[in-house]
Amino acid sequence: MHSFIYQAKLLFRDRTMMFWTFLFPLILATFFNLAFSKLNSSEGFEPSKLAVVEVKENKELKSLLNELSKETDDQLLDVQYVSLTQAQQLLSDEDIDGYLTIDNTLKISVKENGIAQTIIQSVIDSYQQTTHTMNSIAKENPQALVQIIQEDLNMNQDYFESRQMSSLDVTVIYFYTLIGMTCMYGGFWGLKVSTNIEANLSRQGTRIQVAPVSKVKMILTGNIAAFIMQYLAMLLLLGYLTLGLNIAFGDQIGYILLLMAVGSYVGITLGNLIGNLFKCSENTKISILTSASLFCSFLSGMMVIDLKYIIQENVPILGYINPVSVITDALYALYYYPTYERFLLNVSILAVMGVILTMISVLLSRRKKYDSL
């Protein structure tokens, strides 16, 4: 317990580490929110304004136009029925995008070409082609027409069970990656633990090396203290994202907390490994750890959102050895999959990573010798 309290005090007093693990992720999340909050929001789709002049009644076409002009999220047309004189005046005043004259033939009148006019033309062309095709079939082979109608009815039957899911904003992917990167920032604590027990890098390390305490014990107690610090940072980040920025992560908060715990453990052990593997100054090791964390985040889609999928398609092994990618994939699994097999698989992969990194770090640390203290 004394060893744990001693190392916890050393970590808590490091203001630089406190900034990078507690404050920097919050600042980055704020910038993400400002930059991406309206990434998917676009100006509402404006239905094409169409005036209809009925010289001759056409019930089928009228039914189609009325269906397309219903006020829904995917409303395509805004239809009004007027006289020819009114339609010409509306078009002249640019109050409509065009008008349709329904007589023995269908005629579209527009003042200029644009997306709205193209939509109107496409709707009428599609109607005419379908009508012509059905009439031709009815004349040449009436039985075939009956068969087509029956097949269409069968195709409209619902053979699938639907699940209600809220739409996932694509910008949430950036916040998923941010959580993964912040887990890797636990490496700063792990690196600090390694530095604190190295006699040639810190005064504390000199005292620890001459003390009658097992080095393995010092590593383990140091990592426990580092884990507590890192997990508090993760809880702060999750609270800020969900309560402060209103980022939706679904209803499985318990599973997300488990994922952050295992991810933080992997980040700490990665810092241990870098601290024991490289024989250089602490600042250089910090640079190596920062570069590794950013590179893993880059491969997970933080800078280029499609990169994660490109890697998954072409070099899938990178997705399984990249801890940030595994964390983001676990978060996807929580949202998209009704079961937890894939999520638990990702958590298991992270746990195996952490155990392997811990074993390597302990072996490297125990092999270190000093000529004099």
Secondary structure, DSSP 8 states (H G I E B T S, - for coil): -HHHHHHHHHHHT-HHHHIIIIIHHHHHHHHHHHHHTTSS-------EEEEEEESS--HHHHHHHHHHTSSSTT--EEEEE--HHHHHHHHHTTSSSEEEEESSSEEEE-SS-SHHHHHHHHHHHHHHHHHHHHHHHHHH-HHHHHHHHHHHHHHTS--S---------TTHHHHHHHHHHHHHTHHHHHHHHHHHT-TTT-HHHHHHHHSSS-HHHHHHHHHHHHHHHHHHHHHHHHHIIIIIS-----S-HHHHHHHHHHHHHHHHHHHHHHHHH--S-HHHHHHHHHHHHHHHHHHTTSSSTTHHHHHHHH-HHHHHH-HHHHHHHHHHHHHH-SSSHHHHHHHHHHHHHHHHHHHHHHHHHHT---S--
